[in-house]
Amino acid sequence: MRSDIRSSHLSYVPSRKVDPMYDVTSGLEDLFGTVDDRQKRLAALPAESLSAEWLRRQLDSALDAWAVTQTEADIARESHADY
C-alpha cells in the first residue's frame, strides 16, 4: 500500500501537508457538489491544465462518494426486503 493512501473511508490523503481542496501544482481547487456540478466544472477546465495528481484525487473523491451512496442504497433496499 502506498504511504499517501490510507484505507479509512478509502480517501486520498496527500503525502505532503497541503490544503486538500487546493492543488499547488495546478492551482485548481477540488471538485465538489453533485455529479452534475462536478461534471460542469470539469468540462469548463482546459484539459492540458489538469495534473495527474489532481485528476487522481478527483477520481478517488468521486469513487468515495459513489461507494457511500451505494452503501446507503443497499441498506435501504435490505430494510425493505421481506424475510
Residue pairs with C-beta under 8 A, 6 or more apart in sequence:
1 7
3 15
4 12
4 13
4 14
4 15
5 12
5 13
6 13
9 64
10 60
10 63
10 64
10 67
11 60
11 61
11 64
12 56
12 57
12 60
12 61
13 20
14 20
14 57
18 24
20 30
20 57
21 29
21 30
21 32
22 28
22 29
22 30
23 29
23 30
23 51
23 53
23 54
23 57
25 51
25 53
25 54
26 49
26 50
26 51
26 54
28 45
28 49
28 50
28 54
30 54
30 57
30 58
30 61
31 37
31 38
31 41
31 42
31 58
31 61
31 62
32 38
32 61
33 41
35 62
38 58
38 62
42 58
